[in-house]
Amino acid sequence: MNLKLISIVLGMAVATYITRIGSQVLFASAGMPEWMERWLKHVPTAFLTALIVPALLLPDGHLDLSLGNSYLLAGVVAAFTAYKTRNVLTTILVGMAVIIILNRFLPF
């Protein structure tokens, strides 16, 4: 590894540490405000939605809302499974099974 790559990795490690320790130092004595706790509770959902929705709706780089979009169909089935079971493993397994069945056995 060259020196430039090592310095980039170390620099990012320091930047990550500073941003994480900053909030801990800031809220250590007073605690986090209630409004911020409520707001931060929604960040993981928003982040995952921003990652998943484009993959389901734009599988080939353009909007595809047809029944030929196996990713969208599997996503709908997985979302329904998640809603009904509230079980992450079951949701993953059902979603994977649906996408495999749609891509391998059904001609679209």
Rosetta constraint file for C-alpha pairs under 8 A:
AtomPair CA 1 CA 5 HARMONIC 6.69 0.50
AtomPair CA 1 CA 6 HARMONIC 7.02 0.50
AtomPair CA 2 CA 6 HARMONIC 6.52 0.50
AtomPair CA 3 CA 7 HARMONIC 6.08 0.50
AtomPair CA 4 CA 8 HARMONIC 6.25 0.50
AtomPair CA 5 CA 9 HARMONIC 6.30 0.50
AtomPair CA 6 CA 10 HARMONIC 6.14 0.50
AtomPair CA 7 CA 11 HARMONIC 5.86 0.50
AtomPair CA 8 CA 12 HARMONIC 6.16 0.50
AtomPair CA 9 CA 13 HARMONIC 6.19 0.50
AtomPair CA 10 CA 14 HARMONIC 6.25 0.50
AtomPair CA 11 CA 15 HARMONIC 6.19 0.50
AtomPair CA 12 CA 16 HARMONIC 6.01 0.50
AtomPair CA 13 CA 17 HARMONIC 6.11 0.50
AtomPair CA 14 CA 18 HARMONIC 6.08 0.50
AtomPair CA 15 CA 19 HARMONIC 6.28 0.50
AtomPair CA 16 CA 20 HARMONIC 6.25 0.50
AtomPair CA 17 CA 21 HARMONIC 5.96 0.50
AtomPair CA 18 CA 22 HARMONIC 5.85 0.50
AtomPair CA 19 CA 23 HARMONIC 7.02 0.50
AtomPair CA 20 CA 24 HARMONIC 6.84 0.50
AtomPair CA 21 CA 25 HARMONIC 6.13 0.50
AtomPair CA 22 CA 26 HARMONIC 6.10 0.50
AtomPair CA 23 CA 27 HARMONIC 6.02 0.50
AtomPair CA 24 CA 28 HARMONIC 5.52 0.50
AtomPair CA 25 CA 29 HARMONIC 7.90 0.50
AtomPair CA 26 CA 30 HARMONIC 7.95 0.50
AtomPair CA 27 CA 31 HARMONIC 4.63 0.50
AtomPair CA 27 CA 32 HARMONIC 5.47 0.50
AtomPair CA 32 CA 36 HARMONIC 6.76 0.50
AtomPair CA 32 CA 37 HARMONIC 6.80 0.50
AtomPair CA 33 CA 37 HARMONIC 6.52 0.50
AtomPair CA 34 CA 38 HARMONIC 6.33 0.50
AtomPair CA 35 CA 39 HARMONIC 6.19 0.50
AtomPair CA 36 CA 40 HARMONIC 5.95 0.50
AtomPair CA 37 CA 41 HARMONIC 6.19 0.50
AtomPair CA 38 CA 42 HARMONIC 7.36 0.50
AtomPair CA 39 CA 43 HARMONIC 7.27 0.50
AtomPair CA 42 CA 46 HARMONIC 6.30 0.50
AtomPair CA 43 CA 47 HARMONIC 6.02 0.50
AtomPair CA 44 CA 48 HARMONIC 6.08 0.50
AtomPair CA 45 CA 49 HARMONIC 6.04 0.50
AtomPair CA 46 CA 50 HARMONIC 6.14 0.50
AtomPair CA 47 CA 51 HARMONIC 6.47 0.50
AtomPair CA 48 CA 52 HARMONIC 6.02 0.50
AtomPair CA 49 CA 53 HARMONIC 5.72 0.50
AtomPair CA 50 CA 54 HARMONIC 7.07 0.50
AtomPair CA 51 CA 55 HARMONIC 7.06 0.50
AtomPair CA 52 CA 56 HARMONIC 6.38 0.50
AtomPair CA 53 CA 57 HARMONIC 6.06 0.50
AtomPair CA 54 CA 58 HARMONIC 5.29 0.50
AtomPair CA 54 CA 59 HARMONIC 7.52 0.50
AtomPair CA 55 CA 59 HARMONIC 5.53 0.50
AtomPair CA 55 CA 71 HARMONIC 7.66 0.50
AtomPair CA 56 CA 71 HARMONIC 5.28 0.50
AtomPair CA 56 CA 72 HARMONIC 4.82 0.50
AtomPair CA 56 CA 75 HARMONIC 6.80 0.50
AtomPair CA 57 CA 62 HARMONIC 7.84 0.50
AtomPair CA 57 CA 63 HARMONIC 5.64 0.50
AtomPair CA 57 CA 64 HARMONIC 5.70 0.50
AtomPair CA 57 CA 65 HARMONIC 6.63 0.50
AtomPair CA 57 CA 71 HARMONIC 7.86 0.50
AtomPair CA 57 CA 72 HARMONIC 6.35 0.50
AtomPair CA 58 CA 62 HARMONIC 4.99 0.50
AtomPair CA 58 CA 63 HARMONIC 4.85 0.50
AtomPair CA 58 CA 64 HARMONIC 6.05 0.50
AtomPair CA 59 CA 63 HARMONIC 7.71 0.50
AtomPair CA 59 CA 64 HARMONIC 7.30 0.50
AtomPair CA 59 CA 69 HARMONIC 7.69 0.50
AtomPair CA 59 CA 71 HARMONIC 7.29 0.50
AtomPair CA 64 CA 69 HARMONIC 6.42 0.50
AtomPair CA 65 CA 69 HARMONIC 6.75 0.50
AtomPair CA 65 CA 72 HARMONIC 7.51 0.50
AtomPair CA 67 CA 73 HARMONIC 7.16 0.50
AtomPair CA 68 CA 108 HARMONIC 5.50 0.50
AtomPair CA 69 CA 73 HARMONIC 6.48 0.50
AtomPair CA 70 CA 74 HARMONIC 6.02 0.50
AtomPair CA 70 CA 99 HARMONIC 6.34 0.50
AtomPair CA 70 CA 102 HARMONIC 6.06 0.50
AtomPair CA 70 CA 103 HARMONIC 6.92 0.50
AtomPair CA 71 CA 75 HARMONIC 5.97 0.50
AtomPair CA 71 CA 99 HARMONIC 6.64 0.50
AtomPair CA 72 CA 76 HARMONIC 6.16 0.50
AtomPair CA 73 CA 77 HARMONIC 6.33 0.50
AtomPair CA 74 CA 78 HARMONIC 6.01 0.50
AtomPair CA 74 CA 95 HARMONIC 5.48 0.50
AtomPair CA 74 CA 96 HARMONIC 7.68 0.50
AtomPair CA 74 CA 98 HARMONIC 5.47 0.50
AtomPair CA 74 CA 99 HARMONIC 5.45 0.50
AtomPair CA 75 CA 79 HARMONIC 5.97 0.50
AtomPair CA 75 CA 95 HARMONIC 6.65 0.50
AtomPair CA 76 CA 80 HARMONIC 6.19 0.50
AtomPair CA 77 CA 81 HARMONIC 6.13 0.50
AtomPair CA 77 CA 94 HARMONIC 7.72 0.50
AtomPair CA 77 CA 95 HARMONIC 6.64 0.50
AtomPair CA 77 CA 98 HARMONIC 7.72 0.50
AtomPair CA 78 CA 82 HARMONIC 6.06 0.50
AtomPair CA 78 CA 91 HARMONIC 5.43 0.50
AtomPair CA 78 CA 92 HARMONIC 7.14 0.50
AtomPair CA 78 CA 94 HARMONIC 6.31 0.50
AtomPair CA 78 CA 95 HARMONIC 4.80 0.50
AtomPair CA 79 CA 83 HARMONIC 6.16 0.50
AtomPair CA 79 CA 91 HARMONIC 7.55 0.50
AtomPair CA 80 CA 84 HARMONIC 6.19 0.50
AtomPair CA 81 CA 85 HARMONIC 5.84 0.50
AtomPair CA 81 CA 86 HARMONIC 7.63 0.50
AtomPair CA 81 CA 90 HARMONIC 7.52 0.50
AtomPair CA 81 CA 91 HARMONIC 5.56 0.50
AtomPair CA 81 CA 94 HARMONIC 7.45 0.50
AtomPair CA 82 CA 86 HARMONIC 5.01 0.50
AtomPair CA 82 CA 87 HARMONIC 6.21 0.50
AtomPair CA 82 CA 88 HARMONIC 6.87 0.50
AtomPair CA 82 CA 90 HARMONIC 7.73 0.50
AtomPair CA 82 CA 91 HARMONIC 5.32 0.50
AtomPair CA 85 CA 90 HARMONIC 7.52 0.50
AtomPair CA 85 CA 91 HARMONIC 7.80 0.50
AtomPair CA 87 CA 91 HARMONIC 6.21 0.50
AtomPair CA 88 CA 92 HARMONIC 6.19 0.50
AtomPair CA 89 CA 93 HARMONIC 6.13 0.50
AtomPair CA 90 CA 94 HARMONIC 6.00 0.50
AtomPair CA 91 CA 95 HARMONIC 6.00 0.50
AtomPair CA 92 CA 96 HARMONIC 6.04 0.50
AtomPair CA 93 CA 97 HARMONIC 6.05 0.50
AtomPair CA 94 CA 98 HARMONIC 6.13 0.50
AtomPair CA 95 CA 99 HARMONIC 6.25 0.50
AtomPair CA 96 CA 100 HARMONIC 6.11 0.50
AtomPair CA 97 CA 101 HARMONIC 6.09 0.50
AtomPair CA 98 CA 102 HARMONIC 6.02 0.50
AtomPair CA 99 CA 103 HARMONIC 5.97 0.50
AtomPair CA 100 CA 104 HARMONIC 5.75 0.50
AtomPair CA 100 CA 105 HARMONIC 7.83 0.50
AtomPair CA 101 CA 105 HARMONIC 5.35 0.50
AtomPair CA 101 CA 106 HARMONIC 6.78 0.50
AtomPair CA 102 CA 106 HARMONIC 5.16 0.50
AtomPair CA 102 CA 107 HARMONIC 7.75 0.50
AtomPair CA 103 CA 107 HARMONIC 7.58 0.50
